[in-house]
Amino acid sequence: MATRVPGRAATVTVDGAGSITGWSAAAERMSGFSPDRVLGRSAFALLAGDPPIAVLRAVVRGEPFTGMVRLNRAERDPVAVELAMVPVRTEGAEPTWVVSAQPLQPLGADPPPVITEVPDRTTHPEDLARRRLAMLGAAGLRIGSTLEVQRTAQELADVGTEDFADFVGVDLLEPVFGGAPPSNAGLVFNRVAQQSVLPGCPEAAVEVGSRDVILPESPMAQVLASGRPVRTDVRDPKLRSWIEREPRRRESAAEFGIHSLLLVPLTARGVTLGVAIFLRHRSPEPFDDDDLVLATELAARAALSVDNARQFTQQRDTALALQRSLLPARTPRQAAVEVAFRYLPVNGRDGVGGDWFDVIALSGARVALVVGDVVGHGVPAAAAMGRLRIAVRTLADIDIPPDELLTHLDDLVLRVDLDELPDGGAAWAGGSVGATCLYAVYDPVGRTCTMARAGHPGPVLVGPDGAVTFPALPAGPPLGLGGLPFEATELAIPEGSVLALYTDGLLRASELRGDPALGLDGLASALAEPADSLEELCDRVLSVTLGSDAPSDDVALLLARTRALHEQDVAGWELRRDPAEVARARKLTAATLAGWGLEEAGFVTELVVSELVTNAVRYGLPPIGLRLIRDRGTLICEVSDGSSTAPHLRRARTFDEGGRGLLLVAQLCRNWGTRHTPRGKTIWAEQQL
């Protein structure tokens, strides 16, 4: 029994009189006859011996034929082939035959099998209908399984080459390829996907991912302009004229014997996104009207999925751009901690989430570390995240304790306009969870960290010796519930410790594997290993907790290694409530600056100290204190007293004897402000050295 040899089939076209009118490159290789030796000759002259009865019967009746015959070859023995003949009818003319020959043995094999009769294997209409229905069923199940433009296009190409076309290419208009709305401004396509019955798609004239600038007279331009599918073949003068102007397509058509084409627009919601191209070269049957209907149905299903994927990509990119614009690109200059961070957006159907982090420089050389997570995904979640982050920065600027800050943030979530939030505000109403947050303030002078959280995962603390602990921090209710208190915890943190803050997406991978504890254990083991830098430690944490899997939820990770301001950088004194203490405060300041080598800053600093101490003595309550902090290019002056009344700038009239002190401080210093403490308040002023 003869076996078909894998390879490219030879394709020949024959007119109604039996004369050869087309001769592919594969036919020339198989037979050894060049086109000039066979064009115009009778096709029956190529048959070795008498033509089988089935061939003659098919020609007389004008019916398709599939069977085995022997073909003559130039200066070589005949070869056994599987012959397929299909008539292409034109109204008022004799049918033109498209003939395909596939070798049934290696071309050098000897002797060839002797064929005396061949079975008639013509495809029956019932079988064809069943195959088309099966293809439509497969298309419904397989096309559009993801929200990725390229993956959806590839699914169309894969389905289209299964017992239908020999090659399928999917071209999208260039804006659509990047997720943008389609535009017909230029005839530029991007080849998004392709598939062939031949390994490697050798007949493709355009590589996947390449741009294809098409001519206005091309069939693709015709489809794009009309929005209607086109069925054509090699006999079409317009097609031949276009192919002659496209060298790569001309070579491919000649080499592989491409003889029939379908070009179907990918149209969704009234807009054409691109074109699906169906070719036949190995299959001898040309496309018919029923094939055109089938291809149009396949393209319509794929186009809707492509448009859904395009819109999702556009919305996701918008949300990601919005979120990245709201997240810090770099951390502020400060001496309290060394910081490294990572943010990984999710790539799933739900879109970008509302995770965020922040590092905020506070007065007194302190720093605030924040992580949070907003319920929902997409642009609404990113916008809500931006509002919460700005609110946190605003509340941090007035320097209130962490538990009070979360209380104010909780009130803000309750008051915000529900219609502008994710899911029309449904996720924020009726006591549902709106967001979680952890807020921590580290003081490098006292080496303490005060933290409070609102339903957020707790921090991880790594000591200088590498010991990993999970501080017991009251969980607190999530933001948006209202009416429930938040508690703050103060921890003593040695210099050189690492504080890890993160969102729940970091541990989601282990939860999906069915073992939530594995995520915490992996996080602890990753943090415990020594690392040359925090950047390296960030990468290791993500590698251990997430593995090779893409995150199933947004991940925000913030690592902070604590520093300390030592005694040589801090000087403090207690003062009596006596106007004579103002002069003493100036002398102490001058002596301290001289010891630090900052005599040039003496005049301004003494003036600032004089004004602040005078206000504390005149309007404040005991105890009164003065503290100077030297912090990497910044000199901080703090005056504290037992009164909770905050001073404010006021406009002094021409003949007023007072009221200009804080104005002088504001003009001489880079920044100044007030923060409340359990014992009263502290007025601080910063100078840039």
VOGU-3710 file (C-alpha; in Angstrom, 3 decimals, decimal comma):
1> matrvpgraa> 0,000/0,000/0,000  1,418/3,366/-1,018  1,970/6,039/1,669  1,755/9,812/1,110  5,127/11,511/1,450  4,977/14,744/3,523  5,851/17,797/1,476  4,502/20,466/-0,753  1,926/19,385/-3,291  2,388/20,253/-6,976
11> tvtvdgagsi> -0,415/22,438/-8,301  -1,458/22,688/-11,955  -4,324/24,527/-13,628  -5,932/23,110/-16,774  -8,432/24,818/-19,055  -11,637/23,340/-20,429  -9,819/21,883/-23,452  -7,423/19,963/-21,202  -4,423/22,255/-21,864  -2,099/23,195/-19,001
21> tgwsaaaerm> -2,353/26,895/-18,137  -0,525/27,022/-14,807  2,555/25,191/-13,466  3,804/25,657/-9,876  7,411/25,506/-8,729  6,614/22,301/-6,816  5,289/20,751/-10,046  8,537/21,609/-11,789  10,595/20,007/-8,999  8,464/16,874/-8,955
31> sgfspdrvlg> 8,374/16,291/-12,703  11,578/17,849/-13,933  9,644/19,692/-16,646  10,097/23,454/-16,789  6,995/25,606/-17,398  7,945/26,360/-21,012  7,887/22,619/-21,801  4,412/21,948/-20,452  2,347/25,139/-20,722  -0,204/24,728/-23,506
41> rsafallagd> 0,257/20,936/-23,707  -2,427/18,392/-22,904  -2,540/17,420/-19,264  -3,261/13,775/-20,188  0,178/13,557/-21,814  1,687/13,665/-18,328  -0,124/10,527/-17,217  2,004/7,375/-17,461  0,045/4,707/-19,315  -3,663/4,886/-19,948
51> ppiavlravv> -5,620/7,282/-17,739  -7,669/5,461/-15,098  -11,370/5,157/-15,880  -12,248/7,312/-12,860  -10,201/10,231/-14,234  -11,919/10,139/-17,605  -15,343/9,823/-15,992  -14,694/12,873/-13,800  -13,553/14,946/-16,782  -16,574/14,020/-18,871
61> rgepftgmvr> -19,012/14,745/-16,035  -17,208/17,835/-14,806  -16,978/16,358/-11,281  -14,170/16,457/-8,704  -11,782/13,495/-8,570  -9,360/12,205/-5,956  -7,281/9,100/-6,563  -3,855/7,575/-7,272  -2,151/7,751/-10,679  1,344/7,655/-12,178
71> lnraerdpva> 2,916/10,763/-13,682  5,676/10,973/-16,293  8,857/12,800/-15,375  11,730/14,226/-17,462  14,494/11,617/-17,882  13,282/9,755/-14,802  10,864/6,949/-13,984  7,201/7,824/-13,423  6,147/8,666/-9,897  3,015/7,561/-8,033
81> velamvpvrt> 0,975/10,473/-6,769  -2,346/11,159/-5,148  -4,157/13,287/-7,710  -6,936/15,707/-6,840  -8,892/17,456/-9,597  -11,511/20,129/-8,924  -13,503/21,970/-11,621  -13,863/25,752/-11,268  -16,904/26,806/-13,260  -17,473/30,183/-14,853
91> egaeptwvvs> -20,860/31,056/-16,273  -20,968/30,486/-20,047  -17,538/28,822/-20,245  -15,982/25,397/-19,954  -14,744/24,590/-16,428  -11,133/25,253/-15,525  -9,499/22,436/-13,566  -7,253/22,892/-10,548  -5,082/19,817/-10,201  -2,977/18,933/-7,135
101> aqplqplgad> -0,468/16,073/-7,041  1,010/14,735/-3,781  3,826/12,085/-4,052  3,040/8,688/-2,520  6,718/7,650/-2,360  10,103/9,382/-2,296  10,857/10,838/-5,704  13,884/8,604/-6,133  12,142/5,358/-5,153  12,290/2,418/-7,568
111> pppvitevpd> 10,171/0,762/-8,790  6,982/2,819/-8,615  3,805/0,996/-7,659  1,563/-0,114/-10,503  -1,887/1,458/-10,293  -4,655/-0,191/-12,272  -7,746/1,369/-10,701  -8,411/4,012/-8,120  -11,328/4,389/-5,703  -13,536/7,440/-6,047
121> rtthpedlar> -12,993/9,505/-2,868  -14,990/12,553/-3,813  -16,190/14,537/-0,783  -19,945/14,275/-0,375  -22,048/17,340/0,529  -23,257/15,727/3,769  -19,703/15,179/4,986  -18,777/18,725/4,037  -21,722/20,141/5,979  -20,818/18,090/9,047
131> rrlamlgaag> -17,212/19,325/8,912  -18,328/22,940/8,674  -20,686/22,570/11,623  -17,904/20,947/13,636  -15,590/23,834/12,765  -18,157/26,403/13,911  -18,559/24,498/17,167  -14,805/24,421/17,687  -14,611/28,132/16,924  -17,214/28,929/19,569
141> lrigstlevq> -15,252/26,994/22,176  -11,712/28,008/21,276  -11,795/31,544/19,886  -11,850/34,241/22,544  -10,619/32,184/25,494  -8,540/35,122/26,752  -8,559/38,910/26,669  -5,332/39,103/24,687  -5,451/40,451/21,137  -2,617/38,308/19,790
151> rtaqeladvg> -3,826/35,122/21,486  -7,362/35,576/20,112  -6,047/36,130/16,583  -3,882/33,018/16,855  -6,898/30,973/17,916  -8,695/32,057/14,726  -5,682/31,052/12,636  -5,445/27,663/14,358  -9,122/26,851/13,856  -9,079/28,067/10,248
161> tedfadfvgv> -6,318/25,658/9,181  -8,069/22,602/10,550  -9,682/20,976/7,485  -10,566/24,308/5,880  -7,711/26,528/4,658  -4,065/25,704/4,035  -2,922/29,034/5,430  -4,583/31,692/7,585  -3,125/35,103/8,347  -4,691/37,668/10,677
171> dllepvfgga> -3,780/41,299/10,012  -4,956/44,120/12,281  -4,804/47,827/11,615  -1,745/49,236/13,338  -3,614/51,186/16,067  -5,624/48,075/17,025  -2,439/46,059/17,411  -1,468/48,367/20,274  -4,922/48,338/21,869  -6,020/51,723/20,491
181> ppsnaglvfn> -9,266/52,393/18,576  -9,065/51,503/14,855  -8,226/54,158/12,312  -8,342/53,976/8,524  -5,982/56,900/8,129  -3,267/54,698/6,636  -3,215/51,294/4,950  -0,794/49,800/7,457  -1,448/46,397/8,964  0,346/44,372/11,587
191> rvaqqsvlpg> 0,525/40,612/11,119  -0,738/39,458/14,505  -1,042/35,708/13,934  -0,749/33,070/11,241  -0,952/29,319/10,850  -0,316/26,864/8,037  -0,624/23,189/7,231  3,109/23,372/6,510  5,570/23,590/9,410  6,837/27,096/10,045
201> cpeaavevgs> 4,372/28,863/7,709  6,886/29,047/4,802  4,301/30,537/2,432  3,778/33,612/4,646  4,765/36,860/2,930  4,797/38,758/6,255  6,278/37,647/9,562  4,273/37,794/12,785  4,742/41,176/14,445  5,848/42,875/11,217
211> rdvilpespm> 4,220/45,902/9,628  2,649/45,472/6,206  2,063/48,609/4,148  -0,464/47,553/1,510  -1,205/49,115/-1,852  -4,561/50,828/-2,454  -5,394/48,349/-5,240  -4,754/45,301/-3,047  -7,658/43,029/-2,085  -6,998/43,891/1,587
221> aqvlasgrpv> -7,588/47,568/0,812  -10,741/46,613/-1,077  -12,026/44,682/1,919  -11,120/47,489/4,287  -12,915/50,077/2,152  -16,086/48,093/1,494  -16,330/46,139/4,737  -17,348/43,063/2,693  -15,543/39,751/2,203  -13,826/38,933/-1,079
231> rtdvrdpklr> -13,400/35,531/-2,776  -10,901/35,388/-5,591  -8,459/33,060/-7,340  -5,415/33,147/-9,577  -7,522/33,768/-12,684  -8,545/37,208/-11,460  -6,633/39,828/-13,525  -6,755/42,353/-10,683  -5,269/39,818/-8,270  -2,510/38,884/-10,712
241> swiereprrr> -1,730/42,538/-11,349  -1,409/43,221/-7,619  0,703/40,133/-6,965  3,107/41,134/-9,732  3,809/44,352/-7,806  4,494/42,426/-4,559  7,724/40,394/-5,056  7,458/38,399/-1,834  3,844/37,442/-2,478  4,594/36,654/-6,129
251> esaaefgihs> 7,393/34,271/-5,140  5,255/32,594/-2,495  2,313/32,126/-4,867  4,553/30,589/-7,528  6,486/28,324/-5,160  3,551/26,937/-3,229  0,915/27,057/-5,914  -1,503/29,339/-4,100  -4,647/29,283/-6,217  -7,632/30,400/-4,099
261> lllvpltarg> -8,090/33,209/-1,563  -10,691/34,442/0,885  -10,295/37,860/2,502  -12,768/38,568/5,278  -13,007/41,804/7,286  -12,769/41,574/11,053  -15,702/43,804/11,932  -17,074/44,338/15,430  -19,601/46,892/16,610  -19,696/48,462/13,148
271> vtlgvaiflr> -15,941/49,091/12,978  -13,422/47,176/10,841  -10,409/46,119/12,907  -8,454/44,205/10,286  -8,579/41,394/7,745  -8,429/37,602/7,980  -6,734/35,957/4,961  -7,522/32,335/4,019  -5,390/30,647/1,314  -5,382/27,265/-0,381
281> hrspepfddd> -2,440/25,677/-2,139  -2,194/22,062/-1,026  -5,937/21,505/-1,174  -6,932/21,444/-4,852  -10,520/22,579/-4,262  -10,931/26,340/-4,550  -13,035/28,191/-2,032  -16,726/28,372/-2,914  -19,604/30,509/-1,678  -20,299/28,186/1,242
291> dlvlatelaa> -16,665/28,508/2,306  -17,028/32,275/2,163  -20,023/32,118/4,495  -18,104/29,864/6,891  -15,048/32,123/6,875  -17,238/35,170/7,489  -18,815/33,480/10,499  -15,411/32,514/11,905  -14,120/36,052/11,387  -17,193/37,602/13,009
301> raalsvdnar> -16,716/35,538/16,161  -13,034/36,328/16,274  -13,579/40,047/15,587  -15,863/40,460/18,593  -13,319/38,725/20,809  -10,486/40,820/19,352  -12,447/44,011/19,997  -13,172/42,918/23,561  -9,491/42,206/24,045  -8,572/45,545/22,465
311> qftqqrdtal> -10,915/47,463/24,746  -9,650/45,548/27,766  -6,044/46,285/26,770  -6,850/49,957/26,320  -8,621/50,205/29,678  -5,885/48,269/31,415  -3,155/50,456/29,905  -5,092/53,564/30,921  -5,520/52,290/34,473  -1,868/51,251/34,645
321> alqrsllpar> -0,697/54,625/33,343  -2,956/56,383/35,834  -1,746/54,205/38,663  1,924/54,613/37,799  1,467/58,376/37,591  0,003/58,339/41,092  2,613/56,038/42,614  5,991/57,491/43,614  8,621/57,155/40,906  11,324/57,709/43,529
331> tprqaaveva> 11,373/58,189/47,253  12,104/61,556/48,918  15,533/62,375/50,255  15,640/61,556/53,936  18,096/60,024/56,393  15,757/57,889/58,476  15,562/54,789/56,264  17,007/53,243/53,119  14,126/52,227/50,860  13,494/49,794/47,984
341> frylpvngrd> 10,142/48,963/46,459  8,421/46,889/43,771  5,017/47,121/42,162  3,667/44,333/39,916  0,282/44,863/38,219  -1,894/41,849/37,533  -2,385/40,737/33,907  -5,704/38,933/34,331  -9,227/39,718/33,167  -9,974/41,912/36,180
351> gvggdwfdvi> -7,380/44,520/35,197  -5,088/46,656/37,306  -5,992/46,880/40,977  -5,744/49,643/43,555  -2,572/48,733/45,463  -0,323/51,620/46,458  2,624/52,536/48,653  4,314/55,744/49,707  7,270/57,155/51,609  6,635/60,555/53,229
361> alsgarvalv> 9,292/62,693/54,889  8,056/64,159/58,181  9,372/66,768/60,556  12,067/65,951/63,064  13,924/63,693/60,531  11,104/61,145/60,837  9,577/59,237/57,926  6,150/57,706/57,246  5,823/54,375/55,401  2,458/53,542/53,837
371> vgdvvghgvp> 0,947/50,609/51,940  -2,694/50,207/50,972  -5,105/48,290/48,771  -8,370/49,535/47,255  -11,177/47,093/46,459  -11,858/46,699/42,737  -9,899/46,854/39,497  -9,493/49,088/36,496  -9,624/52,863/36,150  -12,116/53,399/39,033
381> aaaamgrlri> -9,872/51,512/41,467  -6,781/53,405/40,279  -8,609/56,730/40,683  -9,827/55,791/44,161  -6,287/54,748/45,056  -5,002/58,140/43,930  -7,499/59,980/46,115  -6,640/57,906/49,161  -2,917/58,351/48,612  -3,316/62,136/48,349
391> avrtladidi> -5,490/62,117/51,461  -2,837/60,181/53,384  -0,140/62,650/52,324  -2,357/65,568/53,375  -3,086/64,039/56,763  0,576/63,135/57,214  1,496/66,758/56,565  -0,401/67,867/59,660  1,616/65,289/61,590  -1,074/63,396/63,494
401> ppdellthld> -0,504/59,954/65,080  -1,091/56,854/62,893  -4,315/55,778/64,621  -5,813/59,251/64,271  -4,763/59,414/60,636  -6,594/56,148/59,868  -9,677/57,475/61,676  -9,734/60,565/59,464  -9,125/58,392/56,397  -12,012/56,142/57,388
411> dlvlrvdlde> -14,303/59,174/57,641  -13,149/60,319/54,211  -14,027/56,973/52,632  -17,502/57,161/54,121  -18,072/60,673/52,809  -16,732/60,161/49,309  -19,190/60,168/46,392  -20,216/56,514/45,982  -21,163/56,872/42,344  -17,566/57,597/41,365
421> lpdggaawag> -16,106/54,530/43,041  -15,681/50,937/41,771  -18,871/49,055/40,828  -20,926/52,220/41,072  -20,059/52,516/44,743  -21,718/49,227/45,674  -18,484/47,861/47,077  -18,199/50,842/49,396  -21,734/51,010/50,735  -23,652/49,054/53,287
431> gsvgatclya> -20,662/48,201/55,446  -18,651/46,549/52,636  -14,866/46,686/52,621  -13,545/49,660/50,646  -9,807/49,666/51,286  -7,085/48,528/53,645  -4,059/50,491/54,807  -1,006/50,250/57,056  0,617/53,483/58,253  3,942/53,530/60,123
441> vydpvgrtct> 6,090/56,412/61,421  9,770/55,778/62,168  11,782/58,153/64,387  15,559/57,787/63,866  16,306/59,817/67,006  14,358/57,610/69,417  14,705/54,525/67,117  11,018/53,766/67,517  8,309/52,976/65,005  4,631/53,697/65,657
451> maraghpgpv> 2,228/51,720/63,455  -1,497/51,260/62,939  -3,369/49,258/60,349  -6,867/49,137/58,916  -7,564/45,548/57,891  -4,199/45,292/56,139  -1,639/42,446/56,424  0,818/43,074/59,236  4,471/44,019/58,718  7,534/41,789/58,925
461> lvgpdgavtf> 10,561/42,910/60,938  14,056/41,569/60,270  16,576/42,390/62,990  20,225/43,266/62,367  21,078/39,653/63,247  18,701/38,286/60,589  15,989/37,170/63,008  12,522/37,483/61,442  9,493/38,428/63,544  5,891/39,307/62,826
471> palpagpplg> 5,025/42,169/65,230  1,697/41,792/67,041  -0,201/44,736/65,604  -3,973/45,163/66,149  -5,661/44,501/62,819  -8,254/47,262/62,981  -11,331/47,399/60,733  -10,966/48,027/57,003  -11,534/51,564/55,804  -15,126/52,347/54,970
481> lgglpfeate> -16,896/50,623/57,870  -16,983/53,671/60,141  -17,538/53,986/63,873  -14,810/51,535/64,932  -11,523/52,553/66,603  -7,964/52,033/65,398  -5,065/51,229/67,705  -1,427/52,214/67,362  1,550/50,196/68,546  5,044/51,559/69,244
491> laipegsvla> 8,027/49,282/68,635  11,689/49,768/69,472  13,629/49,013/66,280  17,428/48,653/66,362  19,488/50,426/63,743  20,012/48,285/60,621  16,687/46,442/60,907  14,550/45,858/57,809  10,831/46,581/57,893  8,792/44,865/55,150
501> lytdgllras> 5,355/46,205/54,212  3,325/44,536/51,450  -0,151/43,980/50,010  -2,030/40,702/50,082  -1,220/39,945/46,425  2,242/38,883/47,587  0,733/35,930/49,464  -2,124/35,185/47,039  -0,088/32,645/45,075  0,313/30,404/48,136
511> elrgdpalgl> -3,399/30,739/48,913  -4,221/29,516/45,427  -1,970/26,532/46,066  -4,065/25,760/49,149  -1,476/26,627/51,822  -1,623/30,276/53,008  1,050/29,617/55,660  3,493/28,730/52,897  3,436/32,356/51,741  4,408/33,718/55,163
521> dglasalaep> 7,081/31,051/55,576  8,489/31,818/52,150  8,433/35,533/52,888  10,260/34,992/56,182  12,899/32,731/54,630  13,519/35,157/51,764  13,945/38,087/54,149  16,210/36,138/56,507  18,901/35,460/53,910  21,642/38,123/53,720
531> adsleelcdr> 21,594/40,346/50,652  24,033/42,867/49,234  21,294/45,455/48,800  17,598/46,017/49,385  17,053/45,869/45,625  18,404/42,328/45,578  16,258/41,487/48,603  13,126/42,778/46,818  13,812/40,542/43,824  14,399/37,530/46,057
541> vlsvtlgsda> 11,156/38,069/47,974  9,143/38,214/44,748  10,915/35,162/43,351  10,278/33,060/46,465  6,668/34,097/47,136  5,418/34,262/43,558  7,680/31,723/41,893  7,458/31,612/38,109  3,718/32,288/38,125  2,331/35,649/37,072
551> psddvallla> 0,702/37,381/40,049  -3,032/36,710/40,413  -3,460/40,092/42,112  -1,527/43,349/42,223  1,600/43,207/44,391  3,153/46,142/46,233  6,287/45,563/48,311  8,118/48,202/50,372  11,360/47,442/52,222  12,949/49,962/54,598
561> rtralheqdv> 16,292/49,537/56,397  16,391/51,762/59,464  19,106/54,245/60,249  19,695/56,160/63,468  20,706/59,692/64,390  23,300/59,398/67,147  24,036/61,695/70,076  26,613/63,690/68,149  23,869/64,740/65,686  21,242/65,734/68,282
571> agwelrrdpa> 21,371/68,363/71,011  18,521/69,186/73,404  17,855/71,326/76,481  15,032/72,072/78,865  14,214/75,770/79,371  12,404/77,645/82,069  9,429/79,874/81,310  11,532/82,985/81,773  12,362/85,680/79,184  15,986/85,431/80,270
581> evararklta> 16,082/81,898/78,802  15,960/83,363/75,281  19,539/84,634/75,575  20,647/81,298/77,063  19,017/79,443/74,177  20,957/81,575/71,668  24,262/80,844/73,437  23,594/77,112/73,561  22,733/77,161/69,863  25,881/79,065/68,915
591> atlagwglee> 28,092/76,694/70,888  26,468/73,599/69,356  26,802/74,915/65,800  30,448/75,710/66,421  30,990/72,132/67,571  29,340/70,852/64,389  31,352/73,181/62,183  28,256/75,102/61,118  29,250/78,616/62,187  27,994/80,024/58,854
601> agfvtelvvs> 24,443/79,012/59,780  24,754/80,651/63,206  23,109/83,986/62,461  19,934/82,554/60,901  19,665/79,738/63,411  20,062/82,024/66,415  17,384/84,322/65,030  14,989/81,393/64,490  15,682/80,011/67,974  15,155/83,420/69,502
611> elvtnavryg> 11,754/83,887/67,854  10,460/80,373/68,626  11,656/80,347/72,245  10,202/83,828/72,775  6,790/82,624/71,573  6,981/79,539/73,799  7,902/81,607/76,867  5,301/84,259/76,163  2,332/82,162/75,032  3,125/78,545/75,902
621> lppiglrlir> 3,110/76,395/79,002  5,862/74,382/80,694  7,722/72,201/80,057  9,607/74,090/77,350  12,346/72,382/75,363  14,805/73,184/72,593  16,307/70,573/70,262  18,715/70,846/67,318  19,085/68,004/64,790  21,777/67,720/62,121
631> drgtlicevs> 20,482/65,510/59,321  22,438/65,110/56,050  22,416/68,637/54,737  19,502/69,800/56,859  19,515/71,613/60,185  16,305/71,227/62,196  15,336/73,467/65,078  12,485/72,333/67,368  10,898/74,213/70,279  8,245/72,381/72,292
641> dgsstaphlr> 5,942/73,442/75,117  2,940/72,113/77,043  0,282/74,158/75,223  -1,837/72,628/72,459  -2,563/76,006/70,845  -0,855/76,166/67,449  0,633/79,481/66,295  -0,193/80,955/62,911  1,119/83,638/60,644  -0,611/86,980/60,888
651> rartfdeggr> -0,278/90,288/59,129  1,383/92,886/61,343  0,484/96,525/60,794  3,117/99,199/60,360  3,226/100,360/63,971  2,639/96,947/65,633  5,416/95,957/68,015  4,952/92,185/67,492  3,493/89,620/65,137  6,468/89,338/62,797
661> glllvaqlcr> 8,353/86,455/64,396  6,834/83,548/62,451  6,985/85,601/59,267  10,756/85,898/59,745  11,009/82,160/60,413  9,010/81,335/57,274  11,217/83,587/55,138  14,542/82,358/56,535  13,803/78,601/56,599  12,986/76,114/53,877
671> nwgtrhtprg> 10,011/74,776/55,786  8,332/75,102/59,142  5,277/73,744/60,925  3,596/72,450/64,040  2,976/68,943/65,296  0,979/67,948/68,330  2,418/65,576/70,927  0,960/63,872/74,006  2,610/66,616/76,120  1,584/69,622/74,005
681> ktiwaeqql> 3,040/70,786/70,686  6,336/71,238/68,854  7,188/74,078/66,489  9,875/73,069/64,025  11,856/74,817/61,309  14,230/73,334/58,695  17,194/75,010/57,055  18,985/73,717/53,976  22,731/73,611/54,660
//
